[in-house]
Amino acid sequence: MSTHALTRHPTPSFKAQSHAAVNNPDLRQSFGGAMDFLQAKRASQFPDPEGFAELRRLSEAVRRRCLAKLPDLLVQLETQLTANGIHVHWAETPDEANALIHGLIAARKGRLAVKGKSMVSEEIELNAYLEARGVTAIESDMGEYIVQLAGEKPSHIIMPAIHKTKADIAALFHQHIPHAPYTEDVDALIQLGRNALREHYRQADVGISGVNFAVAETGTLCLVENEGNGRMCTTLPDLHIAITGIEKVVEKLTDIVPLYAILPRSATGQAITTYFNLISAPRQPDEKDGPREVHLVLLDNGRSQAYADEQLRQTLQCIRCGACMNHCPVYRRIGGHAYGTVYPGPIGEIISPHMLGLEATRDLPTASTLCGACSDVCPVNIPIPDLLIRLRQEAARPPSDMPLHPLQGQGASYRLTTAWVWRLWAAVYGHPVGYRLFSWCATRFRRLTPRRQGGWTAHRTPLIPAAQSLHEQLQRRRPTAPAAPESHRP
């Protein structure tokens, strides 16, 4: 088995990358304008708050019910897909998923794959794995194609090239597409990209796609898209390989209705997407198109860890709309690449620790203001701030404290010195005598306060105690009780 290792571990570079992003005025302006646009588009699709609340309640109920039955639904899905003629494969790790997919392609001597949009394939770094073994994988989603030409990763899960300008794309196409003229006309650029991709569709040995929803009842793979590229990838090549996380299973075909109704509205502000593909079987003898062979790879990659804990299981409700990212004040200022993970923004902060471990992601749960904007717009009502607080607690958990379902990398942020500081704080503030003594010393020796106070003084003035505590000031203002009259004295 391959020892291919994921390289996108954020901890060593997250703080430096976020600092660089904040100090990049062009990036901040670009993302600020894009987020304003997306927020306005989404708001136009939900003019009735009560209607949105009802649709969200229904979508949340569907996801919660299906997750509660997930083990049984996965078995049912495999049984139904197999009966339909679709091969099902299970992968616990990215290495296993990559090896499975490469094995399927190598068995047919494939050399060129066209890919529909799939964040799970980004999660396992499939393109790099295949390229190292002589298989070229071409992204067919226009945004993914652009960042692939640039040698970058997506900065948004729905709009991968949102950080690129027209000039950036014009230069990329002029450099990488043969005979492409330099133009900043958007329509002309789109046509150039489409013409280049058409040749790949004709020559591809295999089509690779993601899956938005997998229906256990009918053995159906559902694919949401706007460009038609997903349909080309899953129809023209003789071999179609789909990959998805195990949490994407729903129980019934009717469960798709509310999820599909709320997904495009939350993601791109569309009432409906251009294409909604339902794939239930390979090409039948009386059909003229479609793949002759279909495979589905179901990936775990830390999802079982989240599933084992009742609270953290809510992370798996996500339908990957990106609305939480579009409304996050932190993501708006630093963009997607600063996170260093496949899933940036609020959803990445709660799901990446399960995939990469808390050692590699200890900074992500703290990269939030906990303002709650993400949970307010989440179409399936994931309590993201609550989950962020929980992950912060898990990252700082003492090594000796072992919960029922430990997280990979639990205690990564634990520091003995920090623990002793908090114990001292509790001792001082938990006893009146200790608190008063501390207050007296802090006010009398205030000039000894250090001028550098960690991250606080990076952008703020130092915290210096007042000359008098509030208690002392109130004591000075308290009026003196009048003396008792002579007649009342004993």
VEXNUZA-128983 format. One line per 8 residues: number of its first residue (from 1); for each residue x, y, z of N, C-alpha, C. Coordinates in steps of 0.02 Angstrom, whole numbers. Layout:
NUM) X,Y,Z,X,Y,Z,X,Y,Z  ...
END
This chain:
1) 42,-60,0,0,0,0,44,62,0  20,114,-33,59,176,-37,66,209,31  120,246,38,131,285,99,121,359,84  81,374,34,67,444,15,41,482,76  72,539,91,54,578,151,22,644,131  -30,662,168,-61,727,157,-12,782,179  -8,834,140,41,886,153,9,950,180  -56,953,182,-89,1016,199,-105,1018,274
9) -53,1019,314,-61,1024,386,-52,1097,407  -101,1127,439,-102,1199,448,-60,1228,505  -48,1190,558,-20,1221,618,45,1259,607  95,1232,572,158,1268,566,152,1335,530  100,1343,489,97,1403,447,34,1444,455  -15,1420,494,-79,1455,495,-72,1527,520  -37,1537,574,-31,1604,602,6,1650,554  60,1624,524,98,1665,476,56,1680,414
17) 20,1630,389,-20,1640,329,-78,1687,341  -111,1681,398,-166,1726,414,-141,1798,423  -82,1805,454,-52,1871,463,-37,1903,395  -9,1863,349,6,1888,282,-58,1908,245  -110,1867,253,-173,1882,219,-205,1946,244  -204,1956,310,-233,2016,339,-197,2078,314  -132,2072,300,-92,2128,277,-89,2134,201  -133,2097,167,-137,2100,94,-201,2138,75
25) -197,2203,61,-257,2243,49,-296,2220,-13  -261,2196,-64,-296,2172,-125,-338,2111,-109  -310,2065,-70,-347,2004,-52,-407,2021,-9  -399,2066,38,-454,2085,82,-509,2119,43  -491,2162,-4,-541,2196,-45,-578,2146,-89  -540,2100,-119,-570,2050,-163,-620,2006,-125  -599,1980,-68,-642,1937,-30,-701,1975,1  -688,2037,22,-742,2077,50,-798,2088,0
33) -779,2106,-61,-830,2116,-113,-866,2051,-131  -829,1996,-135,-860,1932,-152,-908,1909,-98  -889,1918,-34,-933,1897,20,-996,1940,24  -988,2005,11,-1047,2049,10,-1096,2025,-44  -1069,2009,-103,-1111,1986,-158,-1147,1921,-141  -1111,1873,-113,-1141,1809,-97,-1193,1814,-41  -1179,1857,8,-1227,1866,61,-1292,1897,34  -1286,1945,-11,-1345,1976,-40,-1384,1927,-83
41) -1348,1885,-121,-1382,1834,-162,-1420,1784,-119  -1389,1762,-65,-1423,1715,-21,-1484,1748,11  -1477,1809,35,-1533,1843,68,-1592,1851,20  -1579,1861,-44,-1634,1869,-92,-1673,1805,-102  -1642,1747,-85,-1677,1683,-92,-1718,1664,-30  -1708,1700,24,-1745,1686,85,-1777,1750,112  -1823,1780,72,-1854,1843,95,-1900,1833,154  -1925,1771,163,-1971,1756,217,-1934,1718,272
49) -1920,1749,328,-1884,1715,382,-1919,1652,407  -1986,1654,410,-2023,1596,433,-2017,1538,384  -2018,1555,319,-2010,1502,269,-1942,1470,272  -1890,1511,281,-1822,1484,288,-1816,1440,350  -1846,1464,405,-1842,1426,468,-1875,1358,460  -1931,1355,425,-1966,1292,416,-1927,1244,371  -1900,1271,316,-1860,1229,271,-1797,1205,305  -1767,1248,346,-1707,1228,383,-1724,1175,435
57) -1780,1182,468,-1800,1132,518,-1810,1064,484  -1840,1064,426,-1852,1002,390,-1786,971,367  -1741,1012,341,-1677,987,317,-1635,959,375  -1636,995,430,-1600,971,489,-1628,904,513  -1694,898,513,-1725,835,535,-1705,777,490  -1701,790,425,-1680,738,378,-1609,715,393  -1564,763,402,-1494,746,414,-1485,710,481  -1520,733,532,-1514,701,598,-1541,630,596
65) -1598,620,563,-1627,553,559,-1582,505,521  -1554,529,466,-1511,486,425,-1445,470,461  -1418,518,497,-1357,504,535,-1371,456,592  -1429,460,623,-1446,414,677,-1449,342,651  -1465,333,587,-1470,267,557,-1411,251,512  -1358,290,516,-1304,286,467,-1276,216,457  -1258,178,509,-1230,111,497,-1276,67,455  -1341,67,472,-1388,26,434,-1397,52,363
73) -1398,119,356,-1408,147,289,-1349,133,243  -1289,131,271,-1230,115,230,-1234,43,204  -1257,-2,246,-1266,-72,224,-1320,-76,171  -1375,-40,182,-1429,-40,133,-1406,-9,67  -1367,45,71,-1342,77,10,-1298,29,-30  -1252,-5,4,-1209,-52,-31,-1250,-108,-64  -1299,-134,-28,-1340,-188,-56,-1378,-165,-118  -1407,-105,-115,-1447,-81,-171,-1403,-62,-230
81) -1346,-30,-216,-1301,-13,-271,-1275,-75,-306  -1257,-126,-267,-1232,-188,-296,-1286,-220,-340  -1348,-219,-315,-1403,-246,-355,-1413,-207,-419  -1397,-142,-418,-1404,-101,-478,-1346,-109,-527  -1293,-142,-505,-1235,-151,-548,-1178,-103,-535  -1181,-67,-479,-1127,-21,-460,-1083,-54,-407  -1018,-52,-416,-971,-82,-370,-957,-34,-312  -956,-60,-251,-946,-19,-191,-880,-38,-159
89) -841,13,-140,-777,2,-107,-775,44,-44  -740,20,8,-735,54,71,-663,74,84  -653,135,107,-585,159,122,-586,194,189  -542,172,233,-539,204,299,-494,266,298  -442,265,256,-393,319,255,-386,346,184  -356,406,176,-342,432,109,-297,385,69  -248,354,101,-205,308,66,-244,251,34  -291,223,73,-331,168,46,-375,191,-11
97) -405,250,-6,-447,275,-59,-407,287,-123  -349,318,-116,-307,331,-174,-285,267,-208  -265,218,-167,-243,154,-195,-300,118,-232  -359,122,-204,-418,91,-236,-431,122,-305  -432,188,-306,-448,223,-369,-394,211,-421  -331,215,-400,-277,203,-447,-279,131,-473  -295,84,-428,-300,15,-450,-353,4,-503  -410,37,-496,-464,31,-545,-442,60,-613
105) -406,116,-611,-383,147,-673,-327,105,-705  -281,82,-664,-224,44,-690,-247,-22,-721  -299,-52,-693,-324,-116,-720,-349,-108,-792  -367,-47,-810,-390,-33,-879,-339,6,-919  -278,10,-891,-223,45,-924,-242,117,-940  -278,148,-896,-299,218,-906,-242,266,-896  -243,321,-935,-191,371,-930,-219,442,-920  -283,452,-935,-313,519,-929,-381,514,-895
113) -389,553,-843,-453,556,-806,-479,627,-807  -543,635,-819,-576,700,-812,-616,698,-747  -611,752,-708,-642,753,-642,-695,806,-637  -752,787,-611,-802,836,-590,-782,862,-521  -816,912,-498,-797,944,-435,-807,894,-377  -755,886,-337,-758,839,-281,-711,863,-227  -738,888,-171,-696,909,-116,-664,848,-81  -696,791,-85,-667,731,-54,-604,711,-92
121) -604,719,-158,-542,703,-196,-487,753,-179  -506,816,-163,-456,864,-138,-431,842,-69  -477,816,-30,-461,794,38,-407,740,39  -409,695,-9,-360,641,-11,-302,657,-58  -303,716,-89,-251,737,-137,-243,686,-193  -299,669,-223,-301,618,-275,-260,637,-336  -265,699,-358,-229,720,-419,-154,707,-414  -125,727,-357,-53,717,-348,-35,643,-346
129) -78,603,-314,-65,532,-309,-65,500,-378  -115,517,-420,-120,488,-486,-63,512,-531  -47,577,-526,7,604,-568,73,569,-554  86,553,-491,148,520,-473,151,449,-501  94,423,-524,91,355,-551,73,354,-625  83,411,-659,75,413,-731,5,425,-756  -41,445,-713,-110,459,-734,-122,534,-726  -144,566,-781,-159,637,-779,-233,647,-762
137) -246,687,-710,-315,702,-690,-329,775,-704  -377,789,-748,-394,857,-768,-458,879,-733  -455,934,-697,-515,961,-666,-559,993,-721  -624,977,-720,-668,1003,-772,-714,1058,-747  -723,1065,-681,-757,1123,-655,-714,1184,-670  -744,1238,-696,-704,1294,-720,-661,1324,-664  -689,1332,-605,-650,1359,-550,-593,1313,-530  -607,1248,-527,-555,1199,-511,-502,1197,-565
145) -523,1203,-628,-476,1203,-684,-428,1262,-679  -454,1319,-660,-413,1380,-653,-360,1371,-599  -381,1347,-540,-331,1340,-486,-282,1284,-501  -305,1233,-540,-259,1180,-559,-205,1207,-606  -224,1249,-653,-175,1279,-698,-126,1323,-658  -151,1354,-605,-109,1398,-564,-66,1360,-515  -77,1294,-510,-39,1254,-462,-60,1269,-390  -123,1287,-380,-148,1305,-314,-203,1257,-292
153) -226,1268,-231,-283,1231,-204,-344,1277,-202  -404,1250,-201,-464,1292,-196,-462,1335,-133  -487,1396,-138,-492,1440,-80,-563,1443,-52  -609,1408,-85,-679,1406,-63,-707,1340,-87  -751,1309,-49,-774,1242,-67,-825,1244,-124  -857,1301,-136,-905,1307,-191,-876,1345,-250  -838,1397,-236,-808,1439,-288,-732,1437,-280  -700,1386,-308,-628,1374,-294,-582,1431,-313
161) -600,1469,-366,-555,1522,-390,-581,1591,-372  -616,1596,-316,-646,1660,-297,-593,1713,-283  -532,1692,-269,-478,1739,-255,-443,1765,-318  -462,1739,-376,-430,1759,-439,-466,1817,-473  -428,1862,-504,-456,1916,-542,-459,1897,-616  -494,1937,-656,-497,1925,-728,-427,1926,-759  -386,1971,-735,-318,1975,-762,-278,1913,-745  -287,1887,-685,-253,1825,-665,-271,1768,-712
169) -336,1761,-724,-360,1705,-765,-339,1714,-838  -341,1776,-862,-319,1790,-931,-246,1769,-940  -205,1785,-892,-134,1768,-896,-124,1692,-894  -162,1658,-851,-157,1585,-846,-176,1551,-911  -232,1570,-940,-255,1539,-1002,-207,1553,-1059  -182,1615,-1061,-136,1633,-1114,-71,1592,-1109  -51,1575,-1048,10,1538,-1037,2,1463,-1047  -55,1436,-1026,-62,1363,-1023,-106,1332,-1078
177) -149,1371,-1109,-192,1343,-1161,-161,1361,-1229  -144,1312,-1270,-112,1325,-1334,-153,1373,-1378  -119,1423,-1405,-148,1471,-1452,-203,1515,-1421  -207,1517,-1355,-257,1559,-1323,-233,1631,-1320  -272,1678,-1347,-251,1749,-1344,-262,1777,-1274  -227,1831,-1258,-238,1864,-1194,-301,1907,-1199  -350,1893,-1158,-411,1932,-1156,-438,1932,-1085  -467,1988,-1065,-499,1993,-999,-574,1994,-1005
185) -599,1978,-1065,-671,1972,-1074,-695,1906,-1043  -742,1910,-996,-762,1851,-957,-792,1798,-1002  -836,1817,-1048,-867,1767,-1092,-815,1733,-1136  -767,1772,-1160,-715,1742,-1202,-671,1694,-1162  -656,1712,-1100,-616,1668,-1057,-652,1602,-1043  -717,1606,-1029,-755,1545,-1017,-755,1501,-1079  -762,1531,-1137,-762,1492,-1199,-695,1459,-1211  -641,1495,-1196,-574,1466,-1204,-567,1404,-1159
193) -590,1410,-1097,-586,1354,-1051,-627,1295,-1074  -687,1309,-1097,-731,1254,-1120,-701,1218,-1180  -675,1256,-1227,-645,1225,-1286,-586,1180,-1268  -546,1202,-1220,-489,1161,-1198,-513,1097,-1164  -565,1102,-1124,-589,1044,-1087,-624,993,-1132  -654,1016,-1187,-689,970,-1232,-642,917,-1259  -581,936,-1274,-533,887,-1299,-517,834,-1246  -515,854,-1184,-501,806,-1130,-560,757,-1122
201) -621,782,-1129,-679,738,-1124,-676,683,-1177  -655,702,-1237,-653,654,-1293,-600,601,-1282  -546,619,-1250,-489,574,-1244,-487,535,-1178  -527,554,-1129,-522,526,-1061,-539,452,-1059  -500,415,-1019,-514,344,-1006,-563,335,-949  -564,383,-903,-604,375,-843,-632,443,-822  -692,442,-793,-722,502,-764,-727,493,-689  -708,545,-652,-709,543,-579,-755,599,-555
209) -797,585,-506,-843,635,-481,-851,628,-406  -879,680,-377,-901,676,-307,-973,654,-305  -1002,656,-245,-1072,639,-235,-1101,687,-183  -1155,721,-200,-1187,765,-151,-1230,726,-102  -1268,679,-128,-1310,636,-86,-1312,566,-116  -1311,515,-73,-1317,446,-94,-1380,417,-62  -1427,394,-102,-1492,372,-77,-1491,296,-65  -1500,277,-2,-1497,206,16,-1557,167,-11
217) -1615,198,-13,-1677,165,-34,-1672,140,-106  -1644,180,-151,-1644,163,-222,-1574,149,-249  -1522,160,-210,-1454,152,-236,-1439,204,-289  -1452,267,-273,-1444,322,-321,-1391,371,-297  -1347,391,-342,-1297,442,-328,-1320,508,-358  -1325,560,-316,-1350,625,-337,-1293,674,-343  -1291,710,-398,-1236,756,-412,-1266,824,-433  -1250,876,-395,-1275,943,-407,-1220,983,-443
225) -1238,1019,-497,-1188,1058,-534,-1222,1111,-576  -1181,1157,-602,-1207,1212,-643,-1180,1213,-714  -1124,1179,-726,-1089,1188,-790,-1099,1131,-839  -1127,1076,-818,-1134,1018,-862,-1072,975,-866  -1017,999,-835,-956,960,-836,-962,895,-798  -1000,896,-744,-1011,834,-706,-1046,782,-747  -1094,803,-786,-1130,755,-829,-1083,728,-883  -1039,770,-909,-991,746,-959,-943,695,-929
233) -920,708,-868,-873,662,-835,-905,595,-819  -969,595,-803,-1003,534,-782,-1038,499,-840  -1033,526,-901,-1069,497,-957,-1023,474,-1014  -973,516,-1032,-932,500,-1091,-882,443,-1079  -841,445,-1026,-792,390,-1016,-827,324,-1000  -796,269,-1018,-825,203,-1005,-823,186,-931  -776,216,-894,-769,201,-823,-785,264,-782  -832,258,-736,-849,314,-691,-834,293,-620
241) -792,332,-585,-776,320,-515,-801,379,-475  -845,366,-429,-871,418,-384,-841,407,-315  -828,462,-280,-801,458,-212,-838,506,-168  -853,484,-107,-889,527,-60,-875,504,12  -891,548,59,-885,530,129,-944,488,151  -935,448,202,-988,402,223,-1049,438,251  -1041,502,268,-1097,538,299,-1148,564,248  -1134,558,183,-1177,587,132,-1238,544,115
249) -1249,490,153,-1305,445,139,-1370,473,167  -1423,469,128,-1490,485,152,-1533,423,144  -1587,421,182,-1628,360,184,-1671,349,122  -1709,402,103,-1758,395,50,-1747,447,-4  -1773,433,-63,-1769,481,-118,-1806,545,-101  -1859,540,-62,-1897,600,-43,-1857,645,4  -1807,617,38,-1764,658,81,-1724,709,42  -1714,696,-22,-1675,741,-64,-1711,807,-75
257) -1777,807,-74,-1816,866,-93,-1800,927,-50  -1805,924,17,-1788,984,55,-1714,1002,52  -1671,951,49,-1599,965,46,-1581,1000,-20  -1610,977,-74,-1597,1008,-139,-1628,1078,-143  -1684,1087,-107,-1716,1153,-108,-1675,1205,-71  -1638,1184,-20,-1602,1233,21,-1528,1238,3  -1500,1187,-30,-1428,1187,-46,-1408,1244,-94  -1437,1248,-154,-1414,1301,-200,-1430,1371,-175
265) -1484,1379,-140,-1501,1445,-113,-1450,1468,-62  -1428,1421,-20,-1378,1437,31,-1309,1446,1  -1294,1409,-52,-1226,1408,-79,-1212,1467,-125  -1251,1474,-177,-1238,1524,-228,-1295,1573,-238  -1347,1568,-197,-1403,1614,-205,-1446,1599,-265  -1446,1536,-288,-1487,1515,-344,-1549,1479,-319  -1605,1488,-352,-1665,1451,-333,-1656,1377,-349  -1619,1362,-401,-1607,1293,-421,-1544,1290,-463
273) -1508,1234,-462,-1449,1228,-503,-1468,1209,-575  -1421,1217,-621,-1434,1202,-691,-1443,1127,-703  -1403,1087,-668,-1406,1014,-678,-1413,979,-611  -1454,927,-610,-1459,883,-552,-1459,812,-579  -1403,777,-571,-1393,711,-600,-1410,656,-550  -1447,607,-573,-1465,548,-533,-1436,487,-568  -1388,454,-535,-1353,397,-565,-1368,335,-523  -1400,286,-554,-1420,226,-518,-1392,162,-546
281) -1360,165,-605,-1334,104,-636,-1288,122,-693  -1245,76,-714,-1205,87,-774,-1249,82,-836  -1219,92,-894,-1256,89,-957,-1289,21,-966  -1351,23,-984,-1389,-38,-997,-1385,-58,-1071  -1399,-121,-1088,-1391,-144,-1157,-1429,-103,-1209  -1487,-75,-1189,-1527,-37,-1237,-1513,38,-1235  -1461,59,-1199,-1445,130,-1193,-1385,147,-1237  -1383,209,-1263,-1332,230,-1309,-1275,268,-1277
289) -1283,289,-1215,-1228,325,-1182,-1225,306,-1109  -1175,333,-1076,-1164,316,-1006,-1105,271,-997  -1076,268,-937,-1018,225,-924,-1037,151,-924  -992,110,-946,-1005,38,-945,-991,8,-876  -955,47,-834,-937,22,-768,-938,81,-719  -970,72,-662,-975,125,-611,-952,98,-544  -910,136,-510,-884,118,-444,-897,176,-396  -911,159,-334,-918,208,-281,-868,192,-225
297) -828,242,-206,-781,236,-150,-810,275,-91  -822,241,-36,-848,272,25,-790,282,73  -776,345,90,-718,363,130,-738,380,202  -699,355,250,-708,373,320,-665,434,337  -600,424,343,-552,478,357,-573,522,416  -583,491,473,-599,528,534,-672,541,547  -714,524,499,-786,536,508,-815,491,563  -790,430,569,-813,386,623,-796,414,691
305) -741,450,696,-723,481,760,-774,533,780  -794,575,732,-846,625,746,-912,591,761  -927,537,725,-991,503,734,-998,472,803  -943,451,832,-945,416,896,-968,460,954  -960,526,948,-979,572,1000,-1044,607,980  -1094,605,1023,-1161,630,1006,-1159,704,987  -1120,744,1023,-1117,815,1007,-1077,828,943  -1019,798,937,-977,808,878,-1008,779,815
313) -1054,732,822,-1088,702,765,-1124,755,723  -1144,809,755,-1180,862,718,-1137,891,662  -1071,885,668,-1026,907,615,-1043,874,549  -1064,811,551,-1077,771,491,-1143,789,457  -1182,834,487,-1244,857,455,-1229,899,393  -1169,926,388,-1151,975,336,-1167,950,266  -1195,994,224,-1209,977,154,-1163,1016,107  -1110,1047,134,-1057,1080,96,-1085,1137,51
321) -1123,1181,81,-1149,1238,43,-1103,1298,46  -1062,1303,98,-1015,1359,104,-1045,1422,133  -1108,1422,154,-1139,1483,181,-1104,1507,244  -1080,1461,285,-1045,1482,346,-982,1520,330  -947,1501,276,-887,1536,255,-904,1606,230  -958,1611,192,-977,1674,162,-996,1727,214  -1015,1705,273,-1038,1752,325,-988,1757,383  -932,1724,378,-883,1724,433,-837,1785,428
329) -833,1827,479,-790,1886,477,-715,1868,473  -696,1810,499,-626,1789,495,-608,1767,424  -649,1722,396,-637,1699,327,-637,1758,279  -681,1805,289,-686,1863,246,-620,1902,243  -582,1902,297,-521,1941,301,-458,1903,282  -459,1837,289,-397,1800,275,-403,1754,215  -464,1742,190,-472,1698,133,-462,1625,150  -469,1582,100,-467,1510,114,-398,1480,121
337) -349,1506,83,-283,1475,84,-247,1482,150  -264,1533,189,-230,1544,253,-241,1486,301  -298,1451,295,-313,1396,340,-268,1336,328  -245,1328,266,-200,1273,251,-234,1205,250  -300,1204,248,-337,1141,247,-384,1140,188  -407,1080,169,-453,1074,113,-518,1112,127  -542,1106,189,-605,1139,208,-588,1199,252  -591,1260,224,-576,1319,264,-638,1345,299
345) -631,1402,333,-688,1434,365,-715,1394,423  -775,1412,446,-804,1379,505,-812,1304,498  -835,1280,440,-844,1208,432,-777,1173,435  -725,1203,407,-659,1173,411,-631,1170,481  -649,1220,522,-625,1223,590,-653,1167,633  -712,1141,615,-742,1087,655,-734,1018,624  -720,1014,559,-713,948,529,-640,928,519  -595,976,507,-525,960,496,-491,926,555
353) -508,945,618,-477,909,675,-490,834,675  -546,813,647,-561,741,644,-521,707,588  -506,744,535,-471,715,478,-395,716,487  -370,770,517,-298,779,523,-272,772,594  -317,772,642,-296,768,712,-287,837,741  -295,843,807,-290,907,840,-218,933,844  -168,888,836,-99,912,836,-88,960,777  -115,942,719,-105,981,659,-155,1038,652
361) -207,1038,692,-260,1088,683,-277,1125,747  -232,1126,795,-248,1155,861,-267,1229,856  -241,1264,805,-256,1335,799,-324,1350,767  -350,1302,730,-411,1315,692,-472,1329,735  -486,1289,788,-545,1304,829,-543,1373,862  -482,1402,868,-476,1468,899,-480,1524,847  -482,1506,783,-485,1557,729,-556,1578,716  -590,1598,769,-660,1617,764,-677,1668,818
369) -722,1713,801,-746,1763,850,-804,1736,891  -830,1677,872,-889,1647,904,-949,1695,900  -953,1733,845,-1008,1781,838,-1074,1747,823  -1071,1685,797,-1132,1647,783,-1161,1658,714  -1130,1698,671,-1157,1710,604,-1160,1645,565  -1110,1601,575,-1108,1537,539,-1168,1493,555  -1184,1488,619,-1241,1446,639,-1308,1477,619  -1311,1544,616,-1373,1577,596,-1392,1562,524
377) -1343,1552,480,-1358,1541,409,-1352,1469,389  -1328,1425,432,-1319,1354,414,-1386,1324,396  -1393,1295,336,-1458,1268,315,-1480,1206,352  -1434,1173,388,-1453,1114,426,-1441,1125,501  -1432,1189,520,-1432,1209,590,-1377,1176,632  -1316,1175,606,-1260,1149,645,-1238,1201,695  -1235,1186,759,-1214,1234,810,-1138,1243,810  -1112,1275,759,-1039,1279,749,-1003,1310,809
385) -1027,1366,838,-991,1394,896,-985,1345,954  -1037,1308,967,-1035,1258,1021,-982,1205,1007  -978,1184,944,-929,1133,925,-858,1160,928  -849,1224,912,-783,1255,916,-760,1257,989  -806,1276,1034,-788,1277,1105,-770,1208,1130  -807,1158,1107,-793,1089,1127,-723,1068,1103  -706,1085,1041,-641,1066,1015,-584,1103,1050  -597,1164,1070,-546,1201,1109,-534,1166,1175
393) -588,1142,1205,-581,1105,1268,-543,1040,1258  -557,1005,1203,-523,942,1190,-448,954,1176  -433,1009,1142,-363,1023,1127,-324,1039,1190  -357,1067,1240,-324,1086,1302,-334,1036,1358  -364,979,1343,-379,929,1394,-315,898,1421  -308,890,1487,-248,859,1515,-239,788,1490  -178,766,1478,-166,699,1452,-194,644,1498  -197,657,1563,-221,607,1610,-297,600,1608
401) -331,647,1577,-404,646,1574,-426,611,1510  -448,549,1515,-465,510,1456,-542,502,1450  -573,535,1401,-646,529,1393,-665,462,1362  -730,452,1354,-755,389,1326,-734,382,1253  -738,437,1215,-719,436,1144,-665,488,1132  -601,471,1145,-548,521,1136,-539,541,1063  -518,603,1052,-504,628,986,-431,619,969  -417,608,906,-348,604,884,-312,670,899
409) -257,667,935,-220,727,952,-248,764,1011  -291,732,1048,-321,764,1108,-266,790,1154  -275,850,1180,-226,880,1225,-168,913,1190  -175,925,1124,-119,953,1086,-100,1023,1110  -148,1060,1138,-135,1128,1162,-123,1131,1237  -121,1073,1269,-112,1073,1342,-41,1093,1359  -34,1140,1407,31,1161,1432,28,1161,1508  78,1131,1540,79,1127,1612,81,1196,1644
417) 120,1241,1612,124,1309,1640,56,1344,1637  21,1334,1583,-46,1365,1577,-93,1336,1630  -89,1270,1640,-132,1239,1691,-118,1267,1760  -55,1278,1776,-38,1305,1842,-59,1378,1849  -55,1415,1794,-79,1485,1796,-153,1487,1812  -192,1444,1781,-264,1443,1794,-279,1419,1864  -240,1372,1889,-250,1350,1959,-236,1407,2007  -183,1446,1993,-167,1503,2036,-223,1555,2032
425) -247,1566,1971,-303,1614,1962,-364,1591,2003  -380,1527,2000,-438,1501,2036,-428,1508,2112  -366,1496,2134,-352,1503,2206,-360,1575,2229  -335,1622,2189,-339,1693,2207,-411,1718,2206  -447,1702,2152,-515,1728,2144,-567,1687,2182  -546,1629,2208,-593,1587,2245,-595,1600,2319  -549,1642,2344,-547,1657,2416,-544,1732,2427  -589,1761,2466,-590,1834,2476,-524,1863,2500
433) -491,1830,2547,-428,1856,2573,-376,1859,2518  -370,1806,2480,-321,1804,2425,-336,1856,2372  -400,1865,2357,-420,1914,2307,-402,1985,2329  -417,2001,2393,-403,2069,2418,-328,2082,2421  -290,2031,2439,-218,2039,2441,-190,2050,2371  -215,2012,2323,-193,2021,2254,-211,2091,2228  -272,2113,2243,-293,2180,2220,-249,2234,2251  -233,2227,2315,-191,2277,2348,-121,2279,2315
441) -92,2222,2303,-26,2219,2272,-27,2246,2200  -80,2227,2162,-85,2248,2093,-89,2324,2086  -126,2356,2132,-132,2429,2128,-70,2465,2153  -40,2438,2206,19,2472,2236,82,2464,2193  86,2406,2158,145,2393,2118,129,2393,2044  81,2435,2025,56,2437,1956,111,2456,1905  160,2495,1928,213,2517,1882,260,2460,1862  255,2404,1896,296,2346,1879,263,2301,1827
449) 203,2320,1804,167,2280,1755,208,2276,1690  219,2217,1662,258,2212,1600,224,2247,1542  264,2278,1500,236,2315,1443,218,2269,1385  249,2210,1382,231,2162,1330,191,2106,1362  130,2097,1336,84,2049,1366,57,2001,1312  104,1967,1281,86,1916,1232,49,1946,1172  0,1909,1148,-38,1930,1090,-80,1993,1102  -94,2008,1166,-136,2066,1180,-103,2131,1157
457) -39,2139,1171,-5,2201,1154,20,2203,1082  6,2151,1044,25,2154,973,-14,2209,937  -76,2221,959,-118,2272,927,-153,2317,978  -136,2311,1042,-171,2350,1093,-120,2377,1143  -141,2426,1182,-98,2453,1235,-97,2404,1293  -45,2404,1333,-40,2357,1390,-96,2367,1441  -114,2314,1473,-163,2317,1528,-125,2334,1593  -142,2392,1623,-109,2414,1684,-163,2426,1737
465) -157,2396,1796,-207,2406,1848,-215,2480,1866  -274,2499,1888,-287,2567,1911,-251,2580,1977  -245,2643,1993,-212,2661,2056,-250,2637,2117  -316,2631,2109,-358,2606,2163,-406,2554,2134  -421,2503,2172,-470,2453,2150,-540,2483,2155  -587,2452,2120,-656,2476,2123,-683,2474,2194  -665,2422,2231,-688,2416,2300,-663,2475,2341  -600,2494,2332,-572,2550,2369,-605,2616,2350
473) -619,2624,2286,-652,2686,2264,-722,2692,2293  -758,2637,2296,-826,2638,2325,-823,2652,2400  -773,2625,2432,-765,2638,2504,-753,2712,2517  -715,2745,2475,-700,2816,2484,-762,2859,2471  -806,2836,2426,-866,2875,2410,-923,2863,2458  -918,2811,2498,-974,2795,2544,-980,2850,2597  -1040,2878,2604,-1048,2933,2654,-1040,2906,2725  -1014,2950,2769,-1005,2931,2839,-1071,2934,2876
481) -1086,2882,2916,-1150,2880,2952,-1152,2936,3004  -1209,2973,3010,-1214,3028,3060,-1212,3001,3131  -1184,3043,3177,-1180,3022,3247,-1249,3020,3278  -1260,2974,3326,-1326,2967,3359,-1338,3026,3406  -1400,3052,3413,-1417,3107,3461,-1399,3087,3531  -1389,3138,3574,-1370,3126,3644,-1423,3084,3679  -1487,3098,3662,-1542,3065,3698,-1544,2991,3683  -1516,2972,3625,-1518,2901,3606,-1458,2862,3628
489) -1408,2899,3656,-1348,2863,3677,-1360,2829,3743  -1332,2772,3752,-1342,2735,3816,-1307,2770,3873
END
